């Protein structure tokens, strides 16, 4: 059965080109020398990304891979302005990061509801010959073309927004803990990699307070190099304020397993080591109090440690207290205030990413070429030199009328 959780898609976007200005000379009964009255071209539509908290995956973009904005209309006679192309808004869940699919360069980050980012700007419309009239050039016979459209193939990658992220090896009890402290119901079974997609749960606390906890598939040694499922889903805990490391109580060396997980996070993104961390020793219902005290002496000393059992509820309330205190500590609040300025998105390794996309069947994007697209090599309209314009188009004016106007001048 295909999962509804889609955390990256590849789409093709194209903005609209600007409409060309009109080159028209007014020539009507009783006013044969009306002068220039060509209107300006309309602006092309833009592609705009918008954050929407009602979406939690990119599933709605999986089956719509092409977004083409409308072109601007051409200017007309009687100083008629061309119609502006309609902008296209692409709603994405909060936490979406956008990369250029060809170069892997970071483009933008949608982090909150209602945020709008112009991905591709529509071309500006060209000026009609009415705009170029002057005392020495009363009948200009040229107009500007519109600016060309912009086109880009982008990769949208979702990074879940949560307060606490669960980190651990397969079968460490992450999904069991999430189901015990929240209403989430992830799949739980006695075999590795039961969790194949991230899960979110809202953990209730005292006085109607709550925080969000994220569960990702288990991490194995070498996950930062692409082994297992960890590499694909490690990005979902990059935004978490607090990392909860989970190590089973029947592990031979708790400290060594914790350092293994820490090393994989460091290899994936060194900035993740700056986050607050808590260590939870799980499955303590299999241990007696004396063995728990012995294991406590072998745990790391640089972070809070709590012994829990999701089945019996042992240590769950203590764990909630520790997590809440860490989330609301002054140092963590200071980190939250400055994280928008310090969050650095690395460019994507396209060689590895293309292989992942092909393996998942997510790279089947059909590209369309517009055969009748006008290719203009124009400068910015503000710096446009009238004398340098050589390509123009005369509308609704025959050769005899042009000759007559030249003779009268």
RAHUDA-V532978 format. One record per residue. N is the residue number from 1. RES is the residue in three letters. PHI is phi in whole degrees, 0 to 359 (999 if undefined). Layout:
N|RES|PHI, N|RES|PHI
//
This chain:
1|UNK|999, 2|UNK|284, 3|UNK|283, 4|UNK|273, 5|UNK|274, 6|UNK|244, 7|UNK|249, 8|UNK|205, 9|UNK|220, 10|UNK|235, 11|UNK|229, 12|UNK|251, 13|UNK|237, 14|UNK|212, 15|UNK|278, 16|UNK|272, 17|UNK|274, 18|UNK|285, 19|UNK|286, 20|UNK|278, 21|UNK|287, 22|UNK|267, 23|UNK|255, 24|UNK|222, 25|UNK|248, 26|UNK|289, 27|UNK|213, 28|UNK|231, 29|UNK|300, 30|UNK|69, 31|UNK|212, 32|UNK|290, 33|UNK|244, 34|UNK|287, 35|UNK|86, 36|UNK|288, 37|UNK|215, 38|UNK|287, 39|UNK|274, 40|UNK|279, 41|UNK|282, 42|UNK|278, 43|UNK|281, 44|UNK|286, 45|UNK|289, 46|UNK|255, 47|UNK|258, 48|UNK|237, 49|UNK|268, 50|UNK|224, 51|UNK|288, 52|UNK|221, 53|UNK|287, 54|UNK|281, 55|UNK|259, 56|UNK|234, 57|UNK|220, 58|UNK|260, 59|UNK|299, 60|UNK|291, 61|UNK|261, 62|UNK|291, 63|UNK|252, 64|UNK|229, 65|UNK|261, 66|UNK|232, 67|UNK|230, 68|UNK|244, 69|UNK|280, 70|UNK|286, 71|UNK|278, 72|UNK|286, 73|UNK|283, 74|UNK|284, 75|UNK|291, 76|UNK|230, 77|UNK|291, 78|UNK|58, 79|UNK|58, 80|UNK|282, 81|UNK|279, 82|UNK|293, 83|UNK|289, 84|UNK|280, 85|UNK|292, 86|UNK|283, 87|UNK|289, 88|UNK|249, 89|UNK|257, 90|UNK|251, 91|UNK|280, 92|UNK|228, 93|UNK|291, 94|UNK|296, 95|UNK|102, 96|UNK|275, 97|UNK|246, 98|UNK|245, 99|UNK|234, 100|UNK|286, 101|UNK|290, 102|UNK|272, 103|UNK|254, 104|UNK|80, 105|UNK|286, 106|UNK|290, 107|UNK|253, 108|UNK|199, 109|UNK|222, 110|UNK|259, 111|UNK|245, 112|UNK|217, 113|UNK|293, 114|UNK|87, 115|UNK|292, 116|UNK|239, 117|UNK|230, 118|UNK|281, 119|UNK|284, 120|UNK|226, 121|UNK|271, 122|UNK|292, 123|UNK|290, 124|UNK|283, 125|UNK|285, 126|UNK|283, 127|UNK|277, 128|UNK|282, 129|UNK|291, 130|UNK|298, 131|UNK|286, 132|UNK|257, 133|UNK|290, 134|UNK|205, 135|UNK|294, 136|UNK|262, 137|UNK|221, 138|UNK|277, 139|UNK|223, 140|UNK|295, 141|UNK|249, 142|UNK|207, 143|UNK|210, 144|UNK|273, 145|UNK|282, 146|UNK|281, 147|UNK|292, 148|UNK|288, 149|UNK|282, 150|UNK|247, 151|UNK|222, 152|UNK|204, 153|UNK|261, 154|UNK|239, 155|UNK|249, 156|UNK|257, 157|UNK|234, 158|UNK|266, 159|UNK|240, 160|UNK|299, 161|UNK|262, 162|UNK|211, 163|UNK|274, 164|UNK|237, 165|UNK|247, 166|UNK|269, 167|UNK|234, 168|UNK|182, 169|UNK|287, 170|UNK|303, 171|UNK|63, 172|UNK|270, 173|UNK|96, 174|UNK|292, 175|UNK|294, 176|UNK|295, 177|UNK|295, 178|UNK|298, 179|UNK|289, 180|UNK|278, 181|UNK|256, 182|UNK|219, 183|UNK|270, 184|UNK|292, 185|UNK|230, 186|UNK|288, 187|UNK|290, 188|UNK|232, 189|UNK|204, 190|UNK|266, 191|UNK|205, 192|UNK|295, 193|UNK|56, 194|UNK|294, 195|UNK|276, 196|UNK|252, 197|UNK|211, 198|UNK|296, 199|UNK|227, 200|UNK|245, 201|UNK|218, 202|UNK|263, 203|UNK|266, 204|UNK|281, 205|UNK|231, 206|UNK|294, 207|UNK|57, 208|UNK|62, 209|UNK|267, 210|UNK|202, 211|UNK|213, 212|UNK|259, 213|UNK|242, 214|UNK|244, 215|UNK|248, 216|UNK|240, 217|UNK|304, 218|UNK|299, 219|UNK|257, 220|UNK|245, 221|UNK|296, 222|UNK|92, 223|UNK|297, 224|UNK|292, 225|UNK|261, 226|UNK|107, 227|UNK|280, 228|UNK|69, 229|UNK|254, 230|UNK|295, 231|UNK|299, 232|UNK|293, 233|UNK|254, 234|UNK|298, 235|UNK|294, 236|UNK|288, 237|UNK|253, 238|UNK|293, 239|UNK|267, 240|UNK|291, 241|UNK|284, 242|UNK|222, 243|UNK|250, 244|UNK|255, 245|UNK|276, 246|UNK|238, 247|UNK|232, 248|UNK|297, 249|UNK|289, 250|UNK|270, 251|UNK|288, 252|UNK|295, 253|UNK|224, 254|UNK|295, 255|UNK|294, 256|UNK|294, 257|UNK|291, 258|UNK|296, 259|UNK|293, 260|UNK|297, 261|UNK|296, 262|UNK|295, 263|UNK|292, 264|UNK|294, 265|UNK|294, 266|UNK|294, 267|UNK|292, 268|UNK|284, 269|UNK|203, 270|UNK|301, 271|UNK|292, 272|UNK|289, 273|UNK|287, 274|UNK|279, 275|UNK|282, 276|UNK|292, 277|UNK|227, 278|UNK|225, 279|UNK|250, 280|UNK|243, 281|UNK|268, 282|UNK|264, 283|UNK|58, 284|UNK|282, 285|UNK|291, 286|UNK|273, 287|UNK|245, 288|UNK|265, 289|UNK|296, 290|UNK|294, 291|UNK|291, 292|UNK|296, 293|UNK|294, 294|UNK|293, 295|UNK|290, 296|UNK|297, 297|UNK|289, 298|UNK|262, 299|UNK|277, 300|UNK|298, 301|UNK|259, 302|UNK|262, 303|UNK|202, 304|UNK|295, 305|UNK|234, 306|UNK|223, 307|UNK|261, 308|UNK|227, 309|UNK|217, 310|UNK|289, 311|UNK|281, 312|UNK|266, 313|UNK|86, 314|UNK|295, 315|UNK|74, 316|UNK|292, 317|UNK|296, 318|UNK|297, 319|UNK|296, 320|UNK|299, 321|UNK|297, 322|UNK|294, 323|UNK|297, 324|UNK|295, 325|UNK|294, 326|UNK|291, 327|UNK|294, 328|UNK|255, 329|UNK|291, 330|UNK|297, 331|UNK|293, 332|UNK|287, 333|UNK|296, 334|UNK|296, 335|UNK|294, 336|UNK|294, 337|UNK|292, 338|UNK|262, 339|UNK|291, 340|UNK|294, 341|UNK|272, 342|UNK|259, 343|UNK|291, 344|UNK|247, 345|UNK|264, 346|UNK|282, 347|UNK|294, 348|UNK|273, 349|UNK|281, 350|UNK|289, 351|UNK|297, 352|UNK|288, 353|UNK|293, 354|UNK|297, 355|UNK|294, 356|UNK|294, 357|UNK|296, 358|UNK|295, 359|UNK|293, 360|UNK|273, 361|UNK|73, 362|UNK|259, 363|UNK|255, 364|UNK|271, 365|UNK|252, 366|UNK|271, 367|UNK|261, 368|UNK|253, 369|UNK|250, 370|UNK|270, 371|UNK|290, 372|UNK|263, 373|UNK|288, 374|UNK|278, 375|UNK|258, 376|UNK|246, 377|UNK|248, 378|UNK|244, 379|UNK|268, 380|UNK|298, 381|UNK|297, 382|UNK|294, 383|UNK|257, 384|UNK|286, 385|UNK|264, 386|UNK|296, 387|UNK|292, 388|UNK|272, 389|UNK|281, 390|UNK|247, 391|UNK|264, 392|UNK|218, 393|UNK|228, 394|UNK|262, 395|UNK|246, 396|UNK|55, 397|UNK|214, 398|UNK|274, 399|UNK|292, 400|UNK|297, 401|UNK|295, 402|UNK|298, 403|UNK|297, 404|UNK|296, 405|UNK|294, 406|UNK|294, 407|UNK|291, 408|UNK|290, 409|UNK|292
//
